[in-house]
Amino acid sequence: MHPVNWLIVALYLGYVVWDGIRRSKDTHHIEGYFLANQSLPWWAVGLSVMATQLSAVTMIGTTGQGATDGIRFVQFYFGLPVAMVILGVTLVPFLHRSKVFTAYEYLERRFGPGTRSMTSFLFLMSRGMSCGTIIAAPAVVFAAVFGWNLSWSVAVIGIPTVLYTMIGGIQAVAWADVKQMILIVAALFAVVIVLLFKMPVSPHEALQVAGATGRLQTFDFTFNINETYTFWSGLLGGTFLMLSYFGTDQSQVQRYLAARSVNEARRSLLMSAYWKIPLQALVLLIGVLVFVFYLFQAPPLLYNPAHENAVRGAMPAEYAELEARFADRFAARTESAHAVANGDEGARATFLSHEGEVQAIRAEALDMASDVVGGAAVRDVNYIIPRFALGVLPLGLTGLFIAAIMAAAMSSIAAELNSLSTASVIDFYQRWVRPKASERHLLTVSKLATGFWGLFACFVATFAATLGSLIEVVNRFGSFFYGSILGVFLLAMIPRTRGLGAFWGLIGGMGVVAWVTFGAPEVSFLWHNVIGAVTVVGIGLALSALQQSRNDH
C-alpha cells in the first residue's frame, strides 16, 4: 500500500487515541466512567449505538455477503423497527429510571442473585466471543493482504482500542463512535461513487445485470425455518434477536443508560430504527456493485492473496491451468453480461450458464487452496472488498477505506470491552468479592477487566477467522445466547413469576437451544432466539405456578 495511505491510517489511529484520552474527564467516579454521569445527548448515543453495530464485520463480511449472495440479507433487520418501538415503551424507561449500572442488577431485585449472576455470565460469554469475531474481521484480512503475522494484525487494532477504552471509559467510547460513524459513512459513499465511475456500464445497466443473477431479490415470503434469510425469519426471529440485543445486552443498554433522560434514550434507539435498514442496504449494495464490477474487469481467481500465493507455489502447473480456464470463461461471461446490460433478454440464460462455469472454476481453486493450507474449508467472502479497495480505489481513498474498516472495528470493540468490564466488576467483583470496595479500587479493577477481555477477544479472534462469513458468525454466537437471556427479562415483566422458575427456565432455554444447534443444525440460527425465549418463558411460568400452588397449600 502507498505511503500516503499508510499515513492516513496512522494519523487516524493517533487521533482516536489522543481524543479518547482527552475525553477522560469525569472518569474518576464509577458513574462517570461507566455511564458518563448520564450526560450524553440523544444524537451522540444514537450514533454510538449504530457505530457499535456497524463493525468491521459489516464493512468486510456484509459487503462480501452482498457480492456472493445479494441483498436478501437485509431481511435480517426487518424486526429492528418493531423491537425498538417495543423497547421504547418497556425496558428503556424502566432501566433508565432504575439507576442501575447493568441490566442484570434488576434481575437480582426481581429473582435473586443466582439468576442475575447466571444471566450476566451468559452475556459475558456471548459478548466476549462476538468481540473476538469483530477483531478477527480486519485482522485476518490485513494478515492475508499485507502479509502480516496474525498476532501483529490483532495488536494493531486491539492495543489502541484497549488503551482509550481503559483510560476514557464510556465518555471516550461514545464520542469516538460519533467520529467513527461519520468516517465510515463517508468512506461507503466514496466507494459507491468510485464504483459508478469505473464500471463500463450505467448504473441502470449494472443493476439489470445484478438482477439477472438474483442478487437484487430482497423479499422471500416462504416460511421455512431451515432458511436463514426470509421475510418471516427476519420479522419474527429478527424481532426476538433485536429485543434481546438492544434490550438486554449490556453493550447496548449501557448506551441509553448514559443518555440524559428517558426521552433522549428513546430517541437514540429510534435513530437506529430509522437508519439501520437503509444503511445496511447501502453496504449490501456496495457488495453487489463490486460483483458487477468484476464481471467486466478480471478478478483474481482467489481473493485471499495468502492462499493465492500458497497454491501458486505448491501447485504451479495445476493453478496455471485453472487460471487459463478461468480467463477463458471470464471472457465469455463478460460478453454475455454486456448483452444482458444492453437489454438482450435472450442472453440471460447464456450469461447465467457462463456465471455458473466461472463459479465452478472458483470452487475448484478454493478446494485446491484448502488442500494446500491445511484441509479446513477455505472461503473467500471476507476478502472481496479489501482486495477491491487495495486494487481499484484511488490514492488516498484506499487509506480512508482501510481507516474506516479499523474505525468500524474499534468502535464495536471499545463498546463491548467497556460493557464487559462493567458487567464483570458490577455483577461479579463488587457483588461477590469486594462489596465494600472504594470507587478508586473499583476503577482500577475495571481497567484491569478491560485489559483481560481484550486478551480474551484476541484469543477468540484466531478461532473465529476460520468459520466463514463473519457477519453470520457474530450473529450465530449471539443467537445461541440471546433468546434465553430475553426470556428471563420477559419473565421479569410478568407478575407473580418466581426466581426458581426464572433460574431453571434460563438453564432449560440454553439446553434446548444447544440441542437444536447441535442436534438439528439445519434449523436457521435466527429461530434460536425464538426457541430460547419461548422455552425460558414456558418453563418459568410452569415452575412459578407450581411453586405458587405449593405455597397456597
N, C-alpha and C positions, 0 to 999 in steps of 0.2 A: 504494500500500500504506500502511496506517495507520502513524503514527509509532511506536506501540508495537511493531509487528512489526519495523520497522527497528532499533529499539533492541535487540531480542533478537538480531538478526543481528549488529549492531555489537559487542555485548558478547561474543558467542561468538567472533567473529574476533579481538578483542583478547585474550581469554583464551587461545586456542590459541597465538597468537604469544608471549605472555608465558610460558606454561608451557613452550613449546619452548625459549625462551632460558634459562629457569630450569634446564632439564634438560641444559644443555650441559656439565656437569661431565664430567671424564674424556675430553674430546674433543681434548685437546692431543697425543694419540698416535694414530697411524693405526689401531691395533686398537680403541681406544675409539671413534673417530669412525665407522669402518665396521662394526665387529662388537660394539660395546658391551662389549668385553672378555669376550665370551661369558658375560654375566651375567643375561640376561633369563629370567624364569620361563616355563614352557611355556604357561600360560594367556594371558600377555601376547603371546607370539609367535603363538599360535593366533588371538587376536582381531585382531592386526595383519595376519596372513595373510588373514583373512576381510574385514577393512576394506579391504585393498588391492584385493580382488576386487569388493567391494560399492561400486562407484564411483558417481559421478553418472550415468554411462551406465546403470547398473542402476536407479537411482531414477527416471530420466526415460525412458530408452529401453525398459527391460523392462516398466515399467508400461504404457507406450504399446503395446508388443507384446502384452501381455495384453488390453488393451482392443480391439485390432483383430484379433488372431489367436487369443486364448485362451491356455490354459496348456500347450499341447503343447510350447512352447519348453523346458519343464523337462526334456524328454528329452535335451537338450543336455548335461546334467550327470550322466547315468546312468553314465558312465565314471569319474566322480570318485572314488568309494569304491575301485574296483578299482585306479586309479592310485596312490592314497595307500598302500594296502597294499603294492603292488609297490615303491614308493619307500622305504617304511619298512624294507624288508629289503635294499635295494640301495644306491641313491645317497646316501640320508640318512646312514647310518653312515659310509659311505666318505668323503664330502666333509667331514663334520664332523671326522673324525679326521685328515684330510689337512692341517689347519691352513692352508687357503688362504683368500684374500680373495674370489676369484671362482671360479665353477665352471669357468672356461676355463683357469685356471692348470694344472689337472691334465692338460688336453689336450696342453700342451707337454711335460709329463713323459712322456706316452704316445706322442704322434705328432710332436712338434716344434713350433717357433714358428709356422710357416705355418698349420697347422690351428687353433692357438689364436687367432691374430690374425683369421683369416677368420671363425671361429665367433663370436668376440666382436663383430666388426664387424656381422655379421648380427643379433646381439642388439641392438646399439645402434640399428640402423635400425628394426627391428620395434618395439622398446620406445619409441623416440623418436616414431614415428608414432602408436602407441597412446596415448602420453601426450598428444599433441595432440588426439586424439579425446576423451579424458576431459575436457580443458579445454573442448572445443567444446560438450559436452553442456549444462552450465549457462550457458555464455557466450552461445550463440545464443538460448537461451530467455530469459535475462534481457534481452538486447538487444531481442528482439521484444516481450516482455511489459511491460517498464518503459520502452521507448523509448530505451534507452541505445545509444551507439555500441559496436560490437562490440569494438573495441580496449579501451575502458573496461571492458567486461564481463570480458574476459580478464584485465585488470590487477587487478581487484578480487579475483579468485580466485587468480591466479598469484603476485602480489607477496608476500602474506602467507605463502604456502606455500614459495616460494623462500627467503624470509627465515629461517623457523625451520628449514628443512632445511639451509641453508648453515651456520647457527650451531650447531645442536644435533646434527647427524648422525643416525645410526641410533637413538640413545637418544631424541632428541626425536620422531623419526618414530614409533617403536613405541608410546611412551606416549601420544602424541596420537591414534594409531589406536585405542587402547583406549577413550578417552573418546568418540571419534567413533563407534565402533561402538555404544556404549550409546545415544548420541543418535539414531542412525539407526534402531535397532530400536524405540526409544520412539516416534519420530515415525511409523513404519509402523503400529504397533499403534493409535496415536491416530487415524490416518486411517481404519483399519478400523472403529473404534468410531463415528466421526462418520458414516461411510457407512451403517452399520447403523441408526443412529438417524434419519437424514434420508431414507432410502428409504421410499416409501409401501407397500412390501410387506415381508413377513417374510423372514428370511434363507433359509428353505427355498424360498419362492416366487421369490426373486431368483435362486437357483441353478437353479431349474426353468426360468426364462426364459433364463438364460445357456446352459443345457444344450440348449435348443431351437435355439440358433444354432450349436451345435457347439463353443462356447468352453470347455467343460469336458472335451472329449475329450483325454485325456492320452497314450494309447498309440497308436502307429501301427506295426504289425509288418510292413508292406510293406518289401521290400528293394529300394530304388530309389536309386541313387547321385545321381540328379538332384534328389531331395527332401532338404531340409536337416534337418528335424525329424522323425526317425523313431526308433524304439527302437534299430535297428541302427546308424544313423549316430551316435546318442548314445553307445551302448555301445562300439562299435569305434572310430569316428573320434574320439569324445569321450575315450576312454581314451588314445589317442595324443596328443591335444591336451593333456590334463591331465598326462600323463607329462612332456611337454616343458615345459609351463608351470611346473609345480611342481618338476621335477627338473633343468631346465637353464636356466631363465630367472633371471637374476641378481636380479631384483626379488623373487622368492620364495626362491631359495636363500639369499640374504643374511639372510632372517628366521631360518631354522633354523640357519644358521651362528652366529647370535648367541645361540642357546639355551645353557643351562648345560651340557647333556650330550646324548648321542645319544638317550637315552630321552626326555628332555624335548622334543627336536626331533621325535621320532616322535609324541609325544602332541599336539604343536601341530598337526601335519598331520591326525591322526585327528579332532581337534576340527572341522576344516573338512569332513572326510569325513562326519561325523555330522550337521552342522548346515547345510551349504550348500544341500542339496536342499530341506529344509523351508523355509528362509529364502527361497530363490528362488521356491518355490511360493507363499509369502505375498505376495511382490512381484507376481507374476503375477496372483494372486487379487485384489489391490487394483485392478489394471487391469481385470479382468473386472467387479468391482463398480462401478467408475466407468462402464463401458459400460452396465451395467444402470441405474445412477442416471440416466444421460442418456436412457434410454428413457422415463422418466416426468417428467423436468424438461428443458425445451428447452435443447439445447446450442447453442453458436454454430455457424454454418454452416462457418466456418473457425476452427480453434483458434488459429492464429497471428494475433495481433491486428495485427501489422505488415502482413501480407498482406491481412487483412480490411479495414483502413483504406485500403490502396493500391487494392484493387479497387473499394471503395465510392467512392473519389474519382475513379478513372479511368472507371468504367463504372457510374454510379449507377442508371440505369434498368434495365439488364440485371441488375444484382445485386439490386435490389429485387424484380424479377420472380422471380428464383431463390429469394430468401428467402420470398416468398409461397407458392411451390410447396413449398418445404421445410417451412414451417409446416403446410400442409395435410396433407402425407404424414406428418409427425411426429405430428399428432393422430390420424390413422388407425392408425399404428403403436402409439401409446400405448394406444389402446383394445383392440387385439388382444393387446398384451403383458399387459394386465390379465387378459384372458380366459385366456391361457396360464398366468399365475401362479395363477389360481384352479382350474387343473386341467382346463381345457377342451381336450382333445386335438384336437378338430375345428378349433380356432382356430389351430393351429400353422402350417398351410400359409398361411393368410391373413397371420399375423404375419410369416413369412419373406418373403412377397411384398412386404409393406409395407417390411420392412427392406431388401430389395433396391432398392426405389424410392428410399428415403432415401439409401442409399449411392451410387446413381447420380447423384442431385442433388448430393451432396457431391463426387463425382468431377468433375462439371461445374464446380463452384466452384473446385476445385483446378486444373483446366485454365485457367480464367479467370485465376486468380492467376498461373499460370505464364506466360501471355501478358503480363500486366501487369508482373511483376517481372523478366522477362528471358529466358524461354524454357526454362530448365532445369526438370527435373521438380520439382514442389513437393509436399512431403509434410508431413502434419500430425502424424505419430505422436509426435514428440518434444515436442509442445506440449500434449498432452491433460492430463497430470497437473498441470503447472504452472498451466494455466488453471483446472482444478478447484480447486487449492489456493488460488488468489487469489480465486476467485469464491464458494466454498462453505465453506471451513474457517472456523471462528470466530476472533475476535480473539485474538492470542497464538499460537494453534496454527498460523496461517499463517506467522508469523515462525519458529516452531520448525521447520516443514517446509522452509522456504527455507534455514534454517541447516543442516538435515540434508542437503539437496542439496549445499550448499557443503562440509559436513564430508565427505561421501562423495567429492566431487571432490578435496579437499585431501589426504585420506588416501592415495588412489591416486597422485595426482601426486607427493606427497612421497616415497613409497616408490620410485617409478620414477625420480625425479630423483636420489635417493640411490644407486640401483643403477647408473644411467647414469654418474654421477660415478665410482663405484668402478671400473667396467669401463674407463672412459676412462683413468683415472690408473694403475691397476694393470696392465692388459693392454696399454696403448699407451705412455703417457708414461713410466712407470717402466721398462717393458721395453725401449723403443726409443730414448727421448730422453735421460732422466736416470736411469740405473740406480743411480747413487751419490748421488742427492739425499737431503738430510736430511728427517726427518719433518716439520719445520716447513715446509719448502718444499713437500713433497707435500700437506700440509694446505691450504696457500694455493692450490695448483693445483686441489685437489679442490673447494674452494668456488667458484673461477672456473668449473670444469667444470659445477657445479650451475647456475650462472647461465646458461652457454651453452646447456645443454639445456633450461632453462626458456624461453629465447628461441626455440629451435628448435621446441619443442612449441607455443608460441603461434602461430608461423607455420603449422604444420600444422593447427591448430585452425580457421583460417579456410577451409581447403580441406575438411576432414572434415565441416564443418557441412552441406554440400550433398549428402552421399552417402546419406541415408535413415536408417533406424532405426540409431541409434548403437551399440546393443548388438550389432548384426550387423557394423557397420563395424569395431569394435575387434577382434572375433574373426576377421574376414576378414583384417585386417592381420596378426594373429598367426599364423593358419593358413598364410599364404604362406611364412613362415619356419620355424615351429616343427617341422614334420615332419623337415626336413633337419637341423636342429640336434639333434633327438633321435636321428636316425640315427647321427651322429658319436659320441654318448655310448654308444649301443648297441655300436658297433664297438669302443669303448674297453674294454668289458667282455668282448669275445670274444678269447680267446687267439690269438696269432700274427697278428693283423691289423697292418698296417704304416701308416706315416704317408702314404705315397704313395696308398694305397687310400683312407684317410680324407679326404685333401685333395680328390682328384678325385671321390670319392663325394659329398662335400658340394657341389662345383660341379655335378656331374651331377644331384643331387637338386633343387637350386634351378632348374636348367634345365628339368627335367621338370615341376616344379610351375608354373613360369612358362608353359610351353607349354600345360598343362592349363587354367590360369587364363584365358589369353587366346585359346587355340585351341578349348577346349571349355568355355565359360562355364556351360553347363547343368549341369556336374558340381558338386555341392554342395561348398562350401568346407571342410566338416568332413572330407571324404575327402582333401583336400590333405595333411593331416597323415599319413595312412596312406601315400599315394603318395610323399611326400617321404622318410619314414623307410625304407620298403621299398627305394626306389631307391638311397639312400645305402648301406644295408647290402649290397645286391646288388652294386653297383659296387665297394664297398670290399673285400668278400670276394674278388671275382673278381681285382682288381688285386693284392691281397695274396698270393693263391695263385700268380699269375703271377710275382710278384717272388720268392717263396719258391722256385718251381721253377727260376728262372734262377740263384738263389744256390746251389741244390743241384747245379747242373751247372757 
